[in-house]
Amino acid sequence: MIDRLARETNIKIWGRLVSVPMLSPIMSRYQGEAWGRDMFSVLARSNITVNQHIDIAENYANNMRLFEATGMGTSCSLAAARPRSKSLRSKEDVNVG
């Protein structure tokens, strides 16, 4: 999903990259890592935050990024997961795909 977004949109990607080939379209969109106030500034400027969960989360979306992103006013799109928290079930805040 992220490869396709990197090829077909002007997405900017922040975060820790793990096992991403140097020739991946992700690399041309990669902005580095953002922490603390810088991270919240990125989230505040974002229209949509794409959030992918690790395997241990199983089919549930249950990490802090959901709260950080929606708290900063961006919509959060989840990769194949469903929100575990009742506070994140608003269709305006979270898109599950």
Buried (B, 14 or more C-beta within 10 A) or exposed (E): EBEEBBEEEEBEBBBEEEEBEEEBBBEEBBEEEBEEEEBBEBBEEBEEBBBBBEEEEEEBBBBEBBEBBBEBEBBBBBEEBEBBEEEBEEEEBBEBE
